[in-house]
Amino acid sequence: MRLADWLIEEGIGEARALLVEGERVLAAKILWPGELAAGSRTSGRLTAKLKGTRRGVALLEGGTEALVDHLPPQITEGQSLDLVITRAALAERGRLKRAQARVAGADMPSPASGWPEGRVVRRFPAGLWDDVWHAASSGSIAFPNGEILVSVTPALTVIDIDGIGAPREVALAAVPAIAQALAWFDLGGNIGIDFPTLQTKEDRRAVDAALENALAVFPHERTAMNGFGFVQIVARLTGPSLLHRFATARLGMAARIALRRGELAAEEGTGRILELRVHPALGAKLKQPWLDELARRTGREVRIVTDPGLAIEAANAQLLGA
């Protein structure tokens, strides 16, 4: 049996990782330049100690701030620290949650890494990244006779189930899609699953058992289903999920996929001009250094054409000229 393997694609404006087994995607992650993923080491200066706690705020070498937990008592304000990131910064609507860190070498378990060690490839197998990207963009995954809808809120991620059939059958059919969403979208933190209301304890136990089996390799804690069909999952949060990125930076996600489509078009065709046709809002988001890098990678002149009739996510690329 072929073992699962993390593949890493170093794109323009982002690194992408897929855990692939054969032709099947098991999990996905994204990292943007300048971000400190969980497990990263950095340095900073302690600018404040929070009274009555072992927490403080550090100014990192890159100019951003991090909350530092479990500060040793002897550390004072103004002191330089070697730090390990335990959770990357999180953008939310209207605010930014600072990264979280601890002092390197403190007597604590090593934090979970937010970025996998894997094999760098020129391109993922055809279609795999598109499948993940479109599922995350829509926040939905289909299952027989239904779909799950996944939404991000400041408090928790909510998974709603919509399907046709008896409630027990719909709930059981949704379980594999739920497990897929947790891994494909890189979800963590508080996650609520709103199953159809099941009237009998036997039906609720059957769904709980199916969830336990489906999530056997997903580290988490979980409540049993209550009488209203609600299950809560708590999993380690190491950074922004794909859904967080779409919720707070949809244009940024769309710009990066447009650049990827440009790279793919250049590899699959001939022509001296690479034309990217994008929505006007997306055209303004495409940074000149990114376009310069696209030209360098493809060896083509890059031309941006804006089309207000295109959806934000519907950028396309083609080669022109003999």
C-alpha positions as CSV (number, residue, x, y, z in Angstrom):
1,M,0.0,0.0,0.0
2,R,1.3,3.5,-0.9
3,L,1.7,5.7,2.2
4,A,0.4,9.2,2.4
5,D,2.9,11.9,1.5
6,W,3.0,15.6,2.1
7,L,3.6,17.4,-1.3
8,I,4.5,21.1,-1.2
9,E,4.1,23.5,-4.1
10,E,6.0,26.8,-3.8
11,G,3.6,29.2,-5.5
12,I,3.7,32.9,-6.0
13,G,2.5,34.6,-2.8
14,E,1.9,31.4,-1.0
15,A,3.2,27.9,-0.3
16,R,0.6,25.1,-0.6
17,A,0.7,21.6,1.0
18,L,-1.4,18.6,0.2
19,L,-1.3,15.3,2.1
20,V,-1.8,12.8,-0.8
21,E,-2.4,9.1,-0.7
22,G,-2.5,7.7,-4.3
23,E,-4.8,10.1,-6.1
24,R,-6.7,11.1,-3.0
25,V,-6.2,14.3,-1.0
26,L,-6.3,13.7,2.8
27,A,-5.4,17.2,4.1
28,A,-4.4,20.6,2.9
29,K,-2.6,23.7,4.3
30,I,-1.5,27.2,3.1
31,L,1.3,29.4,4.3
32,W,1.7,33.0,3.1
33,P,5.1,34.8,3.0
34,G,6.0,36.5,6.3
35,E,3.7,34.4,8.4
36,L,5.1,32.5,11.4
37,A,3.6,29.1,11.5
38,A,3.2,27.2,14.7
39,G,6.5,25.6,15.6
40,S,8.5,28.5,14.1
41,R,11.3,29.9,16.1
42,T,11.8,33.7,16.3
43,S,13.1,36.3,18.7
44,G,11.4,39.3,20.3
45,R,11.5,41.9,23.1
46,L,9.1,41.7,26.0
47,T,7.2,45.0,26.0
48,A,4.6,44.2,28.7
49,K,3.9,41.7,31.5
50,L,0.2,41.3,32.2
51,K,-0.3,41.9,35.9
52,G,-1.3,38.8,37.9
53,T,-0.5,36.4,35.1
54,R,2.4,34.7,33.5
55,R,1.6,36.2,30.2
56,G,3.0,39.2,28.3
57,V,3.3,40.9,25.0
58,A,6.5,40.6,22.9
59,L,7.5,42.7,19.9
60,L,8.9,40.3,17.3
61,E,11.8,40.9,15.1
62,G,9.5,41.3,12.1
63,G,7.6,44.2,13.8
64,T,4.5,42.2,14.8
65,E,3.4,41.4,18.3
66,A,2.8,38.1,20.0
67,L,1.2,37.0,23.3
68,V,3.7,35.0,25.3
69,D,2.3,32.4,27.7
70,H,4.0,30.7,30.7
71,L,6.6,33.4,31.2
72,P,9.3,32.3,33.6
73,P,9.1,34.5,36.8
74,Q,12.6,35.9,36.4
75,I,11.9,37.5,32.9
76,T,11.4,41.3,33.0
77,E,10.0,43.8,30.6
78,G,12.5,44.9,28.0
79,Q,14.3,41.6,28.0
80,S,15.1,39.9,24.6
81,L,13.6,36.4,24.3
82,D,14.0,33.4,22.0
83,L,10.4,32.3,21.3
84,V,8.5,29.4,19.7
85,I,5.2,30.2,18.0
86,T,2.4,28.0,19.3
87,R,-0.4,29.6,17.2
88,A,0.0,31.8,14.2
89,A,-1.7,35.2,14.0
90,L,-5.4,35.1,13.0
91,A,-7.2,37.7,11.0
92,E,-10.9,38.1,11.8
93,R,-13.5,40.5,10.5
94,G,-12.4,43.9,12.0
95,R,-9.5,42.7,14.1
96,L,-6.3,40.7,14.2
97,K,-5.6,38.2,16.9
98,R,-1.9,38.3,17.7
99,A,0.2,35.2,17.4
100,Q,0.8,33.1,20.5
101,A,4.2,32.0,21.7
102,R,6.2,30.7,24.6
103,V,9.9,31.1,25.6
104,A,12.1,28.6,23.8
105,G,13.5,25.9,26.1
106,A,10.8,26.3,28.7
107,D,9.8,23.1,30.4
108,M,6.8,22.4,28.2
109,P,6.0,20.0,25.4
110,S,7.1,21.1,21.9
111,P,4.2,22.9,20.1
112,A,2.5,21.2,17.2
113,S,3.9,22.3,13.9
114,G,1.6,24.3,11.7
115,W,3.5,23.5,8.6
116,P,4.4,19.9,7.5
117,E,7.7,18.6,6.3
118,G,7.2,17.3,2.8
119,R,8.5,16.8,-0.7
120,V,8.6,20.0,-2.8
121,V,7.1,19.3,-6.2
122,R,6.9,21.5,-9.3
123,R,3.1,20.9,-9.5
124,F,0.6,18.8,-7.6
125,P,-1.1,16.0,-9.6
126,A,-3.7,17.5,-11.9
127,G,-6.9,18.7,-10.4
128,L,-6.1,18.0,-6.7
129,W,-5.5,21.6,-5.6
130,D,-8.5,22.9,-7.6
131,D,-10.8,20.4,-5.8
132,V,-9.6,21.6,-2.4
133,W,-9.7,25.3,-3.4
134,H,-13.2,25.3,-4.8
135,A,-14.5,23.3,-1.8
136,A,-13.0,25.9,0.6
137,S,-14.2,28.8,-1.6
138,S,-17.8,27.6,-1.4
139,G,-17.5,26.2,2.2
140,S,-19.3,23.1,1.1
141,I,-18.7,19.4,0.5
142,A,-21.3,17.1,-1.1
143,F,-22.3,13.7,0.1
144,P,-24.9,11.3,-1.3
145,N,-28.2,13.2,-1.3
146,G,-26.9,16.2,0.5
147,E,-24.1,18.5,1.4
148,I,-22.4,20.1,4.5
149,L,-22.0,23.8,4.7
150,V,-19.1,25.1,6.8
151,S,-19.1,28.7,8.1
152,V,-16.5,30.6,10.1
153,T,-17.6,32.9,13.0
154,P,-15.3,34.7,15.6
155,A,-16.4,32.2,18.3
156,L,-16.4,28.8,16.4
157,T,-16.7,27.1,13.0
158,V,-20.1,25.8,12.3
159,I,-20.9,22.7,10.1
160,D,-24.5,22.5,9.0
161,I,-25.9,19.5,7.3
162,D,-28.5,19.6,4.5
163,G,-29.8,16.4,2.9
164,I,-32.8,14.5,1.7
165,G,-34.0,11.4,3.5
166,A,-34.6,10.1,7.0
167,P,-32.6,12.1,9.6
168,R,-30.5,9.1,10.8
169,E,-29.5,8.2,7.2
170,V,-28.7,11.9,6.4
171,A,-26.6,12.2,9.5
172,L,-24.6,9.0,8.9
173,A,-24.1,9.9,5.2
174,A,-22.7,13.3,6.3
175,V,-20.0,11.9,8.6
176,P,-17.3,11.2,5.9
177,A,-17.8,14.7,4.5
178,I,-17.4,16.2,7.9
179,A,-14.1,14.3,8.4
180,Q,-13.0,15.4,4.9
181,A,-13.8,19.1,5.7
182,L,-11.8,19.1,8.9
183,A,-8.7,18.0,7.1
184,W,-9.1,19.7,3.7
185,F,-9.9,23.1,5.3
186,D,-7.3,22.7,8.1
187,L,-9.9,23.4,10.8
188,G,-9.1,23.7,14.5
189,G,-10.4,25.4,17.6
190,N,-14.1,25.2,18.5
191,I,-16.2,23.4,15.9
192,G,-19.9,22.9,16.2
193,I,-21.8,20.3,14.1
194,D,-25.5,20.8,13.6
195,F,-26.9,17.3,12.7
196,P,-30.6,16.7,11.9
197,T,-32.5,16.2,15.2
198,L,-32.5,12.5,16.0
199,Q,-35.4,11.4,18.2
200,T,-33.9,8.2,19.8
201,K,-30.8,7.7,21.8
202,E,-30.0,4.6,19.7
203,D,-29.8,6.8,16.5
204,R,-27.7,9.4,18.3
205,R,-25.3,6.7,19.6
206,A,-25.0,5.4,16.0
207,V,-23.9,8.8,14.7
208,D,-21.5,9.3,17.7
209,A,-19.9,5.9,16.9
210,A,-19.6,6.8,13.2
211,L,-17.9,10.1,14.1
212,E,-15.5,8.3,16.5
213,N,-14.5,6.0,13.7
214,A,-14.2,8.7,11.0
215,L,-12.1,11.0,13.3
216,A,-9.9,8.3,14.8
217,V,-6.7,10.0,13.3
218,F,-7.9,13.6,13.9
219,P,-6.7,14.8,17.4
220,H,-9.6,16.3,19.2
221,E,-12.1,16.1,22.1
222,R,-15.8,15.8,21.4
223,T,-19.1,15.9,23.1
224,A,-21.8,13.3,22.6
225,M,-24.7,14.4,20.4
226,N,-27.4,16.2,22.5
227,G,-31.1,15.9,22.0
228,F,-31.1,18.7,19.4
229,G,-28.5,17.0,17.2
230,F,-25.5,19.3,18.2
231,V,-22.0,18.0,18.6
232,Q,-19.0,20.1,19.7
233,I,-15.5,19.4,18.7
234,V,-12.4,21.0,20.2
235,A,-9.1,20.6,18.3
236,R,-5.8,22.3,18.5
237,L,-5.8,25.6,16.6
238,T,-2.4,26.3,15.0
239,G,-3.3,29.1,12.6
240,P,-5.8,30.3,10.0
241,S,-7.8,27.7,8.2
242,L,-8.5,27.9,4.5
243,L,-12.0,29.0,5.5
244,H,-10.6,31.8,7.7
245,R,-8.5,33.0,4.7
246,F,-11.5,33.1,2.4
247,A,-13.6,34.8,5.1
248,T,-11.1,37.6,5.7
249,A,-9.0,37.7,2.5
250,R,-11.1,36.4,-0.4
251,L,-9.4,38.7,-2.9
252,G,-6.0,37.6,-1.7
253,M,-7.0,33.9,-2.2
254,A,-8.4,34.7,-5.7
255,A,-5.3,36.6,-6.7
256,R,-3.1,33.7,-5.8
257,I,-5.1,31.2,-7.7
258,A,-5.1,33.5,-10.7
259,L,-1.3,33.5,-10.6
260,R,-1.3,29.7,-10.4
261,R,-3.6,29.4,-13.4
262,G,-1.1,31.6,-15.3
263,E,1.8,29.3,-14.4
264,L,-0.2,26.3,-15.5
265,A,-1.3,27.9,-18.8
266,A,2.3,28.7,-19.6
267,E,3.4,25.1,-19.0
268,E,0.6,23.7,-21.2
269,G,0.7,26.0,-24.2
270,T,2.8,28.2,-26.5
271,G,2.8,31.9,-27.0
272,R,4.9,34.9,-26.1
273,I,2.2,36.8,-24.1
274,L,0.5,35.4,-21.0
275,E,-2.9,37.1,-20.6
276,L,-4.6,37.0,-17.2
277,R,-8.3,38.0,-17.5
278,V,-9.7,39.0,-14.1
279,H,-12.4,41.0,-12.3
280,P,-11.3,44.6,-11.9
281,A,-11.1,44.3,-8.1
282,L,-8.8,41.4,-8.6
283,G,-6.6,43.3,-11.0
284,A,-6.0,45.9,-8.3
285,K,-5.0,43.2,-5.9
286,L,-2.3,41.6,-8.1
287,K,1.0,43.0,-6.8
288,Q,3.6,44.1,-9.2
289,P,6.3,41.9,-7.6
290,W,4.0,38.9,-8.0
291,L,3.5,39.7,-11.7
292,D,7.2,40.2,-12.1
293,E,7.8,36.7,-10.6
294,L,5.1,35.2,-12.9
295,A,6.9,36.7,-15.9
296,R,10.2,35.3,-14.6
297,R,8.9,31.8,-14.0
298,T,7.0,31.6,-17.3
299,G,9.4,33.5,-19.5
300,R,6.5,35.5,-21.0
301,E,5.2,39.0,-21.0
302,V,2.3,39.2,-18.6
303,R,-0.7,41.2,-19.6
304,I,-3.7,41.9,-17.2
305,V,-7.1,42.3,-18.8
306,T,-10.0,43.3,-16.5
307,D,-13.5,42.1,-17.2
308,P,-16.3,43.1,-14.8
309,G,-18.4,40.2,-16.0
310,L,-16.1,37.7,-14.4
311,A,-16.6,36.5,-10.8
312,I,-13.8,37.2,-8.4
313,E,-12.9,33.5,-8.4
314,A,-13.2,33.0,-12.1
315,A,-9.9,34.4,-13.4
316,N,-8.6,32.7,-16.5
317,A,-5.3,32.6,-18.3
318,Q,-4.3,32.1,-21.9
319,L,-1.2,32.4,-24.1
320,L,-1.3,34.8,-27.1
321,G,1.1,35.4,-30.0
322,A,3.1,33.0,-32.0
